[in-house]
Amino acid sequence: MKTLLVSLSCLLTCGLFGQNTIPVSGSTGTTTWTSNNVYILTGYVFVESGQILTIEPGTVVKGAPGSGVDASALIVTKGGQLIADGTAESPIIFTFEGDPLDGSVAYDTRGQWGGIIILGNATTNFGGPAQIEGIPTDNNLAEYGGDNDADNSGILRYVSIRHGGTELGAANEINGLTLAGVGSGTTIDHIEIVSNLDDGIEFFGGAVSATHILVAFCGDDSFDWDQGYHGADNAHWLAIQDQPGLSGDRGGELDGDDSDDGNVSADEMPLATPTVTGWTIVGVGGGQGLLFRNGSGGHVSNGLFANVAEGIEIEDKESPLDAFDLYLAGDLTLSNIKMFNCEDALDYDGTEVEDGDAQLDALRGGQWHRNHERFGHR
């Protein structure tokens, strides 16, 4: 199977011949990358505070091979901006250096370069500024989080991110798109992330919203949020899982806090309570649709989950609050969710109460059972 989706390859391949190849390393400065060039990321490339990197529609950016400290990635630091504003006719492509963009790369080619990391100044529940995963801890440009939920890190629109997620070390890879402490002034719209070795897109706190997002064939979770993520206007998310028994984990791994080092704020505020309207997850048998855990709330509506063994699991293992407690309190809501070919629509996982599954059944009964075809599984 070849790389699918959005029909970008043929559109761009025709214009690649005769283009200049420009290696980029270190800091970008304030500049514009133009569509008559192919840009090669060599190592970590930073858009630093006060700098603006503009990428024209139709531009191709490729990551050089390398892992660990030699990984290639584009990193927008706190105070920097990336204006990558493509169009449906001329999207912006990020891929690996060896991709000929002729459709010949296998769909499950992963980990060939790093990814895109955007670091903002919005609130998290980490208790202060934090160091993003995916960048070695000795790098002083990797800090995120602050007190400005309206922070603006720029625009990503009509952007394709392919074949990333190179390993930094054992079980430590870069997400396709990392949004850490990113504010609501940032635009994330019409993005596809294909065949990343780690998660497709991960939100570490922040208030940014993402719309029209496609994540396909990733090696870990398609969508991931944690550290008090609270984007209010997410819409039209689609996850496509890999083949049975191969790579891929969950459609969504949804945490209130994923740190186990005690650094989260004492009251765990802000809670992870994002809103997602229109979430489709297409599995291939087995696997899990959504997992809410570690105190995650959220509001998910208008969902369609197909071909997963378990539609939604809600955990009750953490004190003082876990996802189940937020479900009871109304800070985790699920409405108009349709399941097709799912063995178990909604499951309690925990030991805090003996009748967790029964409580979930009772709470969902008015919607999930009276209208079985629409809200339950069949």
N, C-alpha and C positions, 0 to 999 in steps of 0.2 A: 504494500500500500504506500502510495506517495503522499507527500505533504498536501493536505487539502485546504479548503476554507478560503473564502473571500476572493478567490481567483486572482491572487496577487502576482504569482510567479511569472506568468506569461506577460502580464502587463509591464513588469519591470525588466525582464530579461532583454527585451527588444532594445532598451536604451542603454544597456550596460557596456556594450562594446565601444571601445575608444575612450572610455572615461579614465580620468586620472585617479591614481590610488594615492591617498594621503595618510601616512601613519600619524597617529595622535597619541601623546603620552603626557603625563603630569597634569597641569592645569590648563583648561581651555582658554581662559580669559573670556572677555566679551567678544563674540564673533558669530558669524553665520556659516553653517555648512550647507553647501549648495548641491543641487541634484545632478550637476555635471561631474561630480567627483564621487568616489567610493572612499569612505573613511574607515581606517583600521585602528581599533582601540588596542593599544599595546600596554598591558598592565592596567592599573587603576587610573582612570581619567576622571578628574574632578572639575565640576562647575562650582567654584568657590563663592563664598559670601560676597555679594556685590556684583557678581558676574552674571551675564545672561548668554546662554547658548541658544541660538535660533537654528533650527533644522528645517530646510525647505521641504515642501511636499515632493514626494518621489525620490528622496535621498535614501541611499543604502549605507548602513553603518555595520561593519563587521568586527567581531571580536577575535583577536589573535589567540592561538592555542596557548594553554598554560594552566596550571593548577597551583593551589597553595598561594604563596606570596606572588606568584607570577600570573595569577588569574587576571583576565581582562574584564572590566566592567565600567559602566558609565555611572558616576555617583554625583548627585546634586546635593551639595551640603546645605546646612542651615543658612538661609540668606541668599542662596543662589537661585537661579531660575532656568528652567528648560522650556523653551517654546518649540515643541515638536508638533506642529499643527498641520497634519496631512489632510487629504481629502479622500473621498471614496474612489475617485478616479486616479489619484496619485498618492497612495499611502506611503508612509515611511517604514522601512524594514530594518530591523536589527537581527542579525544572524551571525554565523561563525565564518571565519575567513575562507574556509574551504568550500562553502556553499556556492555552487555555480548558478543557483536560482533558475534552474531549468526543470525543476520537478523531479530530479533524479535522486535526491536525498530521501532515504527511508523515513517514514513517518515517526519511527521510534528512535531516531538518532538524538541522543541527549548528552548534556554535559560538555559541549564543545567550546563553550566560553562562559562568561559569568552571567550578567543580566543588567537590569537598570535598577538603581537604588536611589530613592528620593527621601531626603531627610529634612523634616520641617520643625516648626516651633510651636506646634499645637500641643494640647494637653494629653497626657497619658496617665495611667495609674501607677507608674513606676516609682513615684516619689521624688522625681527630679530628672535631670538629663541622664540619658543612658547611651550605651555604646551599641550600635547596630550589629546584629549577627551578619556574617558573610564578609566582614572586613577584619583583618588581623587586629587584635586589641591594642597594638602599639601605634596605631594610626590615629593621629589627633584630629582628623577630619571626619570621624565617624559618629559624632554625637548627634542626638536628636531629642526632641521634646522641649516644651516650654509652656507658655501661658497664653498664646495667641491662637485661638481656634479658627480665626479667619485668615490665618497665614496663607500666602500665595506663593507656591513653588513653580508656577507656570502652567503649561498646557501640554497634555498628551492626548492627541486626537487622531484617529485613523492611523494607528501604529501597530505593527506586527512584530512580535518578539519570539524568536525561534531558536530551539535546540541549545538552550543555555543550561545553567545550573552546575558549572564546573565545581569540583570538590576542593575545599580549602583544607580539609582534613577528614578524619574518620567521622562519618555521619554529620558533616558540616558542609552544606552546599549553599549556593546563592539561589534565591528565588528568581523566577522570571521577572517579576516586578515587585519590588519591595517599597512600601509606603509607610514610613516611620515618622510618627508625629506630624503628619502632613495636614495642613489646614484646609478649610472649606473654600477658600479662595482659589484653590487649585482645580483645574479641569482635567478629569480622567474620563474619556469617552471614546467609544468604538475602538476597543483594544482587543487584539487576539494574542494569546500566549500558547505556543505550540511546542510540545515535547521538551519541557524543562525537566531536568533531573530531580529537582526538589519541588516545592510548591509552585503553583502557577502564579498566584498573587497573594501577598500577605500584608495585612494591615497591623502595624504595631501602634496601638492607640491612634490619636488624631481624629479629625472631624471631616476629612475629605470624603466625598461620595464618588462612586464609580458607576458609569452607566454604559450599557451595551458592551458587556465583557464576555468574551469567549475564551475558555481554557480547555485545551484538549491534550490527551495522551501524556500527562505529566507523571513523573515517577513517584510523587508523594501526593499531598492533598491538592485539589484544584484551587479551592479558596481557603484562606486561613485568616482569622482575626484573633487578637489578644491585646493585653495591656490597656483595656478600657476603650477600645475602638468605639466611636459613636457617630459615624457618618449617617446622616438623616435621610438622604435622598438617593440611595442606591436603587438601581432598576435594571432589569433585563440582563440577568446573569445566566450563562450557560456553561455547564461542565460536561465534557465527554470523556469517559474513562477508557483505559486501555483494555486489551484483550484479557479474558479470564486467566487468573493465575500468574499474570505477568506483573508489570509495574502499575502503580496507582494505588491510592489509599482511599480517601474519602472525597465526596463532593465538597464537603466543608468541614473543617476542624475548627471549632469555634470556642475560644477560651476567654474568660474574663481576665485571667492573668496566667501566663505560661512560665513565669520565672519561679524557681525554687530556691532562691537565695535570700529571701526575706526583704527584698528591696521595694516591694510594692507598698504603696501608701497605706497607712494604718486602717483607713476606712474603705479601702479598695475603690475609692472614687477617682475619676468617674467610672461607673459601671460600663461594661461592654453592652451597649444597647442600641446597635445600629438598626436601621430599617432597610429591608430589601423587598422590593415589589417586583415579582416576576422572576422566579428562580427555577431553572430547569436543570435536572441532573439526569444524564443518560448513562446507565451502567451497562455491563455486559454479563450480568449474573454474578452473585456474590457481592461482597463489599457493602459499603454503608453510604447512605445519602448525606445526612448531617449528624454531627456529634456536637452537642452543647455540653460544656464541662467547665470546671475551674471558675465557677461563678459567672458564666456568660449568660446574659439575657439577649434580647433582640426581638425584632418584630418582622416576621417573614410572612408574606401573603402572595397569593396567586402563584403557587408552585406546582410543578409537574416532575415527579420522580419516577423513573422507569428502570426496571431490570436491576434493582439492588436488593440484597437479601434483607436489609434493615433500612427502613426509610429514615427515621429520626430516632436518635438515642439521647436521653436526657440524664445526666449524671447527678448523683447525690452522694458524694464522697468527701467533700471538703467542708471545713468549718471556718467562719460562721455561716457562710453563704455558698451554695453551689447552684448549678443551673436549675435544679428541681425547685429550690426555694424561690428563685426568681419566677419560675413558671407559676407557682402557687400565688405569688404576689402580683402577677400581671405584668411583670417586667420582661417576661419571655412569652410572646404570643405567636400562634401559628394559625393562619386562617386561609381558607380556600386552597388547600393542598390536595392535589390528586395523586394517588399512587397507582401505578400499573405494574403488575408482575413483581410485587414486593411481598416477601414472606411475612414480614412483621412491620406494620406501619409506624408504630410509636412504642418505644421501649424505655422502661426505667432501669437504670443501672446504679445500684448503691445498696447500702445496708442501714441507712439512717432510719428508715421506716419499713415495716414489714409488708405494707400494702401499697407500695409505690405504683405498681402497674395498675392496681385497681383505682387509685386516685387519678392517675392519668386517664384511664378509661372513662371515669365519671366526668372529669372536666371536659374531655373532648366529646362526650356523648352527644351533646346538642348539635354538633356540626359533623363529627366524623361518622356517627352511626346512623342518624336519621336520614342522611343523604349519602349512603354508602358508596355509590358510584363516584361521587364527586370528591369526597374527602377521605374515604377509606381505601383499602386495597382490594383487588379482586383476583 
